[in-house]
Amino acid sequence: MPSPSLWRLVGRVLLEHKAGYVLPLIVVLTGCTTLDHRAGFSDVSATVEARSGKRVVWNLGTELDAQAAQEVHALLHTTLTADGAVQVALLNNRELQALYAELGVAQADLVQAGLLRNPVFDGSVRFLVGGGGPAKLDLSAALEFLDIFYLPLRRRIAAARFEEAKLQVTGAVLDFAATVQAAFYRHQADEQMLELLQTIVQALALSLEVSQRLHAAGNITDLDLARERALLEEAKLELRATEVAAHQSREDLNTLMGLWGSQTAWQSDRRLPDIPTQPLQFEGLETRVLQQNLALASARQRIIVAGEQLGATRATALVPEASLGVTGEREDGVWNVGPTVEFPIPLFDQGQARLGRAVAELRRAQQEYYALGVRIRATVRAVRERSQGAQDRALYYRDILLPLRERIVNETQLQYNAMQRGVIDLLRTREQQMRAAVAYIETLRDYWLARTDLGLLLSGRLPSPSSLAMGRMERLKNMGENAAH
């Protein structure tokens, strides 16, 4: 790319009126500009790998693409984990591959900003009316003269926008990885819920058989038998709904991972991971997130772009363009040749509107930057509380409530066998145990979704508003269920 010193050389040549050297020199300076479609992807790839530990590949038909396909094949033929699903999606999702083309678009804009406008050639022939004399021939060629000096300004703006495009693509990749991870945890929760409900339905079916025998012997009433059967039928309905949800969440994962045909036969652990023994570390979380946040870096880059645009607008306010060229006229077999210059006279438009717009855009970029900082801090606090709350609730279910519900069912069963409790009491305790087990799975899922959002924050991105809203809805739902119990 041409350096500022080379552009100063152009200016010196022009000032010394060495016009014969100007055009070749300009051709040399602008002709060396090339377009690299993969420009910027290495930076995106390195940032994604450093922040998420996952590799990304831009599929352009190279040997690396074949290696990526082999890695996808190997991952799909093992028990798939959340990390494995994310890696498969990053290597195989076609929509993500299309996103990388944004880098090529930004690179093309950068190259275009470094090119001078093509010279304009103009020619005309004039004939005398009625004949009697030779035709007059006029030829001229003109080049946007000020482009030579404005070119570095345009390049700085395009370069700043190119850096912003890299940040945006990197952020989109990290967001996508978090989306895949959250979808995998939801699918695991659906599978675990399905397994639990299958066990519950089997247990209730056996219980109904026992109740039918007791009813035939006259030991329980018709009402007690009907209640036992109603509990089984409700569990069957819930089981069918969970089967549909598990199927749907699996297809959602297939879409995110870009899988079809035999590739969709992958297997995974049907249970969510347990709560890690190592507690979450929240020390200095806000500071770390602010330092890593790509949205904040992108907002800073927009301030730089707006500042560069303001500087360029000020420099070109009065005379945004000017043409310098040569014109020739042939008359009576004799050529008359001379220079020509063309530029607008800043009589009405002195660039006030363009300058005002550039100032307003800079101010807007600055205010958006500050507003984003406030939102990031608030989001960090919300996700921190959500993660800690989900962990506390999941541990409470696992260590206290579920063992307590199991003990209550066992004691009630013993008293029922001793004819000290009725069937209604036994059904009630079983239903409460079922609901506690279902709530534990949902809380464990909420914990891992919160951990996903926390990891997304630490990788430099903000969770989506829908994710945060879903977390609030789940908390309210759990509060309502706990109150009902």
LUMLUMGU-905181 format. One line per 2 residues: number of its first residue (from 1); for each residue x, y, z of C-alpha. Coordinates in Angstrom, 1 decimal. Layout:
BEGIN
NUM	X:Y:Z ~ ...
***
This chain:
BEGIN
1	0.0:0.0:0.0 ~ 1.3:3.5:-0.7
3	2.9:5.2:2.2 ~ 2.4:8.9:3.2
5	6.0:9.6:2.1 ~ 5.1:8.5:-1.5
7	2.1:10.8:-1.5 ~ 4.4:13.7:-0.5
9	6.6:12.8:-3.4 ~ 3.6:13.1:-5.7
11	2.9:16.6:-4.3 ~ 6.6:17.6:-4.8
13	6.6:16.5:-8.4 ~ 3.4:18.4:-9.1
15	4.8:21.6:-7.4 ~ 7.9:21.3:-9.6
17	5.7:21.1:-12.7 ~ 7.2:17.8:-13.8
19	3.9:16.8:-15.3 ~ 5.5:14.2:-17.5
21	6.3:12.1:-14.5 ~ 3.0:12.5:-12.7
23	0.8:10.0:-14.6 ~ 3.4:7.1:-14.5
25	4.0:7.7:-10.8 ~ 0.3:7.7:-10.0
27	-0.1:4.4:-11.9 ~ 2.7:2.8:-9.9
29	1.3:4.0:-6.6 ~ -2.3:2.8:-7.2
31	-1.5:-0.2:-9.4 ~ 0.1:-2.1:-6.6
33	-3.2:-2.3:-4.7 ~ -4.5:-5.9:-4.7
35	-7.6:-7.6:-3.2 ~ -7.1:-10.4:-0.7
37	-10.5:-12.1:0.0 ~ -9.1:-13.7:3.2
39	-7.7:-10.5:4.6 ~ -8.6:-10.1:8.3
41	-9.7:-13.7:8.8 ~ -6.5:-14.7:10.5
43	-7.2:-12.0:13.1 ~ -10.7:-13.2:13.6
45	-9.6:-16.8:13.9 ~ -6.8:-16.0:16.4
47	-9.2:-13.9:18.5 ~ -11.9:-16.6:18.5
49	-9.5:-19.3:19.5 ~ -7.9:-17.2:22.2
51	-11.3:-16.3:23.7 ~ -13.2:-19.6:23.3
53	-10.6:-22.3:22.7 ~ -12.3:-23.3:19.4
55	-11.0:-23.2:15.9 ~ -12.7:-21.7:12.9
57	-12.0:-22.4:9.2 ~ -13.1:-20.4:6.2
59	-14.1:-23.0:3.6 ~ -12.4:-22.0:0.4
61	-11.6:-25.4:-1.0 ~ -8.2:-25.8:0.5
63	-6.4:-28.7:2.3 ~ -7.4:-27.1:5.6
65	-11.1:-27.6:4.7 ~ -10.5:-31.3:4.2
67	-8.9:-31.5:7.6 ~ -11.8:-29.7:9.1
69	-14.3:-32.1:7.5 ~ -12.3:-35.0:9.0
71	-12.4:-33.4:12.4 ~ -16.2:-33.0:12.1
73	-16.5:-36.6:11.2 ~ -14.5:-37.8:14.1
75	-16.4:-35.6:16.6 ~ -19.8:-36.9:15.4
77	-18.7:-40.5:15.9 ~ -17.9:-40.0:19.6
79	-20.2:-39.2:22.4 ~ -20.9:-35.5:21.7
81	-20.3:-32.9:24.4 ~ -21.2:-29.3:24.6
83	-17.7:-28.3:23.5 ~ -17.7:-30.9:20.7
85	-21.1:-29.6:19.4 ~ -19.7:-26.0:19.4
87	-16.6:-27.1:17.5 ~ -18.7:-29.0:14.9
89	-20.9:-26.0:14.4 ~ -18.0:-23.6:14.0
91	-16.4:-25.8:11.3 ~ -19.6:-26.9:9.5
93	-22.3:-24.2:9.7 ~ -22.8:-22.7:6.2
95	-24.4:-19.5:7.5 ~ -21.3:-18.9:9.5
97	-19.2:-19.4:6.3 ~ -21.4:-16.8:4.6
99	-20.7:-14.4:7.4 ~ -17.0:-14.4:6.7
101	-17.7:-12.9:3.3 ~ -18.3:-9.6:5.2
103	-14.5:-9.4:5.6 ~ -14.1:-9.6:1.8
105	-16.7:-6.8:1.4 ~ -14.8:-4.6:3.9
107	-11.5:-5.4:2.3 ~ -12.9:-4.5:-1.1
109	-14.1:-1.2:0.3 ~ -10.6:-0.6:1.7
111	-9.0:-1.3:-1.7 ~ -11.5:0.9:-3.4
113	-10.7:3.7:-1.1 ~ -7.1:3.5:-2.2
115	-7.8:3.8:-5.9 ~ -7.9:7.1:-7.8
117	-10.8:7.8:-10.1 ~ -10.2:7.0:-13.7
119	-9.2:9.9:-16.0 ~ -12.1:11.2:-18.1
121	-11.5:11.5:-21.8 ~ -13.7:13.9:-23.9
123	-13.7:14.5:-27.6 ~ -15.8:16.4:-30.1
125	-15.8:17.1:-33.9 ~ -17.4:20.2:-35.4
127	-18.2:20.6:-39.1 ~ -18.8:23.9:-40.9
129	-22.4:24.1:-42.0 ~ -22.6:23.9:-45.8
131	-19.0:22.6:-46.1 ~ -16.2:24.6:-47.5
133	-13.7:24.0:-44.7 ~ -12.0:21.3:-42.6
135	-13.6:19.9:-39.5 ~ -12.5:21.1:-36.1
137	-11.4:18.5:-33.6 ~ -11.4:19.0:-29.8
139	-9.8:16.5:-27.4 ~ -9.4:16.7:-23.6
141	-8.4:14.4:-20.7 ~ -8.9:15.3:-17.1
143	-8.0:13.7:-13.7 ~ -9.6:14.4:-10.3
145	-6.6:16.3:-9.1 ~ -7.5:16.6:-5.4
147	-8.0:12.8:-5.2 ~ -4.2:12.5:-4.9
149	-4.3:14.4:-1.6 ~ -7.6:13.1:-0.3
151	-6.7:9.5:-0.9 ~ -4.9:9.0:2.4
153	-7.9:10.5:4.2 ~ -10.3:8.0:2.5
155	-7.9:5.1:3.2 ~ -7.8:5.9:6.9
157	-11.6:5.9:7.1 ~ -11.9:2.6:5.2
159	-9.1:1.1:7.3 ~ -11.0:2.0:10.5
161	-14.2:0.5:9.1 ~ -12.3:-2.6:8.1
163	-11.1:-3.0:11.7 ~ -14.7:-2.5:12.9
165	-15.9:-5.2:10.4 ~ -13.3:-7.7:11.9
167	-14.6:-7.0:15.4 ~ -18.2:-7.4:14.3
169	-17.5:-10.8:12.6 ~ -15.5:-12.0:15.6
171	-18.4:-11.0:17.9 ~ -20.9:-12.8:15.7
173	-18.8:-16.0:15.8 ~ -18.6:-15.9:19.6
175	-22.4:-15.2:19.8 ~ -23.0:-18.2:17.6
177	-20.8:-20.5:19.7 ~ -22.7:-19.5:22.8
179	-26.0:-20.1:21.0 ~ -24.9:-23.7:20.1
181	-23.7:-24.3:23.6 ~ -27.0:-23.2:25.1
183	-29.0:-25.3:22.5 ~ -26.9:-28.3:23.5
185	-27.7:-27.8:27.2 ~ -31.4:-27.4:26.4
187	-31.3:-30.7:24.5 ~ -29.6:-32.5:27.3
189	-32.2:-31.2:29.7 ~ -35.0:-32.4:27.4
191	-33.4:-35.8:27.2 ~ -32.9:-36.0:30.9
193	-36.5:-34.9:31.5 ~ -37.7:-37.5:29.0
195	-35.8:-40.3:30.8 ~ -37.3:-39.1:34.2
197	-40.8:-39.1:32.8 ~ -40.4:-42.5:31.2
199	-39.4:-43.9:34.6 ~ -42.3:-42.0:36.3
201	-44.8:-43.4:33.8 ~ -43.5:-46.9:34.3
203	-43.7:-46.6:38.1 ~ -47.3:-45.1:37.9
205	-48.4:-47.9:35.6 ~ -47.2:-50.5:38.2
207	-48.9:-48.5:40.9 ~ -52.1:-48.5:39.0
209	-52.0:-52.3:38.6 ~ -51.6:-52.6:42.4
211	-54.5:-50.1:43.0 ~ -56.7:-52.1:40.6
213	-56.1:-55.2:42.6 ~ -56.8:-53.4:45.9
215	-60.0:-52.0:44.3 ~ -61.1:-55.4:43.2
217	-60.5:-56.6:46.8 ~ -62.6:-53.7:48.1
219	-59.7:-52.1:50.0 ~ -59.8:-48.7:48.1
221	-62.7:-46.7:46.7 ~ -63.6:-45.9:43.1
223	-62.5:-42.3:43.8 ~ -59.0:-43.4:44.9
225	-58.6:-45.6:41.8 ~ -59.7:-42.8:39.5
227	-57.2:-40.4:41.1 ~ -54.4:-43.0:40.6
229	-55.3:-43.4:37.0 ~ -55.6:-39.6:36.4
231	-52.1:-39.2:37.8 ~ -50.8:-41.8:35.3
233	-52.7:-40.2:32.3 ~ -51.3:-36.8:33.1
235	-47.8:-38.2:33.3 ~ -48.4:-39.8:29.9
237	-49.4:-36.4:28.4 ~ -46.4:-34.7:29.9
239	-44.2:-37.5:28.5 ~ -45.5:-37.0:25.0
241	-44.9:-33.3:25.2 ~ -41.3:-33.9:26.4
243	-40.7:-36.3:23.5 ~ -41.7:-33.6:21.0
245	-39.5:-31.1:22.8 ~ -36.5:-33.4:22.8
247	-37.0:-34.1:19.1 ~ -37.3:-30.4:18.4
249	-34.2:-29.4:20.4 ~ -32.2:-32.1:18.5
251	-33.3:-30.7:15.2 ~ -32.3:-27.2:16.3
253	-28.9:-28.6:17.1 ~ -28.7:-30.3:13.7
255	-29.5:-26.9:12.1 ~ -26.8:-25.1:14.1
257	-24.2:-27.8:13.4 ~ -25.1:-27.9:9.7
259	-25.9:-31.6:9.7 ~ -28.0:-33.7:7.5
261	-28.5:-37.3:6.4 ~ -26.5:-39.9:8.3
263	-24.7:-37.1:10.2 ~ -27.8:-36.6:12.3
265	-27.3:-40.0:14.0 ~ -24.9:-38.5:16.6
267	-25.1:-39.5:20.2 ~ -24.7:-37.5:23.4
269	-24.9:-37.9:27.1 ~ -28.6:-37.7:28.0
271	-27.9:-36.1:31.3 ~ -26.8:-32.6:32.2
273	-23.4:-32.3:33.9 ~ -23.5:-32.0:37.6
275	-22.6:-28.7:39.4 ~ -18.8:-28.4:39.4
277	-17.1:-28.6:42.7 ~ -15.1:-25.5:42.0
279	-17.1:-22.4:42.9 ~ -17.7:-19.6:40.4
281	-15.1:-16.8:40.5 ~ -16.7:-13.3:40.5
283	-13.7:-11.3:41.8 ~ -13.1:-8.3:39.5
285	-15.7:-9.6:37.0 ~ -16.9:-6.2:35.8
287	-13.3:-5.0:35.1 ~ -12.4:-8.2:33.2
289	-15.6:-8.0:31.1 ~ -15.1:-4.4:30.2
291	-11.5:-5.1:29.2 ~ -12.5:-8.0:27.0
293	-15.8:-6.7:25.5 ~ -15.7:-6.7:21.7
295	-18.9:-4.5:21.5 ~ -17.1:-1.8:23.5
297	-14.1:-2.2:21.3 ~ -16.3:-1.9:18.2
299	-17.9:1.2:19.7 ~ -14.5:2.7:20.2
301	-13.7:1.9:16.6 ~ -16.9:3.7:15.5
303	-15.6:6.8:17.4 ~ -12.4:6.5:15.5
305	-14.3:6.2:12.2 ~ -16.4:9.2:13.0
307	-13.3:11.2:14.0 ~ -11.5:10.3:10.7
309	-14.7:11.2:8.8 ~ -14.9:14.5:10.5
311	-11.2:15.3:9.7 ~ -11.8:14.3:6.1
313	-14.9:16.5:5.9 ~ -13.1:19.5:7.3
315	-10.3:19.0:4.8 ~ -12.7:18.8:1.8
317	-15.4:21.2:3.0 ~ -14.7:24.1:0.6
319	-13.3:22.2:-2.4 ~ -14.5:18.6:-2.3
321	-13.2:17.9:-5.8 ~ -11.1:19.4:-8.6
323	-10.0:18.2:-12.0 ~ -6.7:18.9:-13.8
325	-6.1:17.9:-17.3 ~ -5.0:18.9:-20.8
327	-7.1:19.9:-23.8 ~ -6.2:20.1:-27.5
329	-7.9:21.7:-30.4 ~ -7.1:21.1:-34.1
331	-8.0:23.8:-36.5 ~ -6.7:24.3:-40.0
333	-4.3:21.4:-39.5 ~ -2.7:23.1:-36.5
335	-3.0:21.7:-32.9 ~ -3.5:24.1:-30.0
337	-2.7:22.4:-26.7 ~ -3.0:23.7:-23.1
339	-3.8:22.8:-19.5 ~ -7.3:22.8:-18.1
341	-8.5:23.0:-14.5 ~ -12.0:22.6:-13.1
343	-13.3:23.0:-9.5 ~ -16.5:24.1:-7.9
345	-16.7:27.7:-6.5 ~ -17.9:27.4:-2.9
347	-20.4:30.2:-3.2 ~ -23.6:28.5:-1.9
349	-22.4:25.1:-0.5 ~ -19.4:25.6:1.7
351	-19.7:22.2:3.3 ~ -21.6:23.4:6.4
353	-24.2:20.5:6.2 ~ -21.6:17.8:5.6
355	-19.5:19.2:8.5 ~ -22.5:19.4:10.8
357	-23.4:15.8:10.0 ~ -19.9:14.6:10.7
359	-19.9:16.4:14.1 ~ -23.3:14.9:15.0
361	-22.2:11.4:14.1 ~ -19.1:11.7:16.2
363	-21.2:12.9:19.2 ~ -23.6:10.0:18.7
365	-20.8:7.5:18.6 ~ -19.4:8.9:21.9
367	-22.7:8.8:23.7 ~ -23.4:5.2:22.4
369	-20.0:4.2:23.8 ~ -20.8:5.5:27.3
371	-24.3:4.0:27.2 ~ -22.9:0.6:26.2
373	-20.5:0.7:29.1 ~ -23.3:1.3:31.6
375	-25.3:-1.6:30.0 ~ -22.3:-3.9:30.2
377	-21.9:-3.3:33.9 ~ -25.6:-3.9:34.6
379	-25.6:-7.0:32.5 ~ -22.5:-8.4:34.4
381	-24.3:-7.9:37.7 ~ -27.5:-9.5:36.4
383	-25.7:-12.6:35.0 ~ -23.6:-12.9:38.1
385	-26.7:-12.9:40.3 ~ -28.5:-15.3:38.0
387	-25.5:-17.7:37.9 ~ -25.1:-17.7:41.7
389	-28.8:-18.0:42.2 ~ -29.2:-21.0:39.8
391	-26.2:-22.7:41.5 ~ -27.6:-22.2:45.0
393	-31.1:-23.5:43.9 ~ -29.7:-26.5:42.1
395	-27.5:-27.5:45.0 ~ -30.5:-27.1:47.4
397	-32.6:-29.4:45.3 ~ -29.8:-32.0:44.9
399	-28.6:-32.0:48.5 ~ -31.7:-31.2:50.6
401	-35.0:-31.2:48.8 ~ -34.7:-34.4:46.7
403	-33.4:-36.6:49.5 ~ -36.1:-35.2:51.7
405	-38.8:-36.0:49.2 ~ -37.4:-39.5:48.8
407	-37.5:-40.0:52.5 ~ -41.1:-38.8:52.7
409	-42.2:-41.2:50.0 ~ -40.5:-44.1:51.7
411	-42.0:-43.3:55.1 ~ -45.4:-42.8:53.6
413	-45.1:-46.1:51.7 ~ -44.3:-47.9:55.0
415	-47.3:-46.2:56.7 ~ -49.5:-47.0:53.8
417	-48.5:-50.7:53.9 ~ -49.3:-50.7:57.6
419	-52.7:-49.2:56.8 ~ -51.8:-46.0:58.7
421	-52.0:-43.8:55.6 ~ -54.4:-43.7:52.8
423	-53.7:-43.9:49.0 ~ -54.4:-40.2:48.7
425	-51.5:-39.4:51.0 ~ -49.2:-41.7:49.1
427	-50.2:-40.2:45.7 ~ -49.6:-36.7:47.0
429	-46.1:-37.5:48.2 ~ -45.2:-39.2:44.9
431	-46.5:-36.3:42.9 ~ -44.5:-33.9:45.0
433	-41.4:-36.1:44.5 ~ -42.0:-36.0:40.8
435	-42.4:-32.3:40.7 ~ -39.2:-31.8:42.7
437	-37.2:-34.0:40.3 ~ -38.6:-32.1:37.3
439	-37.8:-28.7:39.0 ~ -34.3:-29.9:39.7
441	-33.6:-30.7:36.1 ~ -35.0:-27.3:35.0
443	-32.9:-25.5:37.6 ~ -29.8:-27.5:36.5
445	-30.5:-26.4:33.0 ~ -30.9:-22.8:34.1
447	-27.5:-23.1:35.8 ~ -25.7:-24.2:32.7
449	-27.5:-21.6:30.6 ~ -26.3:-19.0:33.1
451	-22.8:-20.4:32.9 ~ -23.0:-20.1:29.1
453	-23.9:-16.4:29.4 ~ -21.2:-15.9:31.9
455	-18.7:-17.5:29.5 ~ -20.0:-15.3:26.7
457	-19.4:-12.2:28.9 ~ -15.8:-13.3:29.6
459	-15.2:-14.0:25.9 ~ -16.1:-10.4:25.2
461	-19.8:-10.4:24.2 ~ -23.1:-9.5:25.7
463	-25.9:-12.1:26.2 ~ -29.0:-11.5:24.1
465	-31.9:-9.6:25.8 ~ -34.1:-12.7:25.2
467	-31.6:-14.8:27.2 ~ -31.7:-12.5:30.1
469	-35.5:-12.3:29.9 ~ -35.8:-16.1:29.8
471	-33.7:-16.3:33.0 ~ -36.1:-13.9:34.8
473	-39.1:-15.9:33.5 ~ -37.6:-19.2:34.8
475	-37.0:-17.6:38.2 ~ -40.6:-16.5:38.5
477	-41.8:-19.9:37.4 ~ -39.7:-21.7:40.0
479	-40.9:-19.3:42.7 ~ -44.5:-20.0:41.7
481	-44.0:-23.8:41.8 ~ -42.2:-23.7:45.1
483	-45.0:-21.6:46.6 ~ -47.6:-24.2:45.3
485	-45.7:-27.0:47.0
***
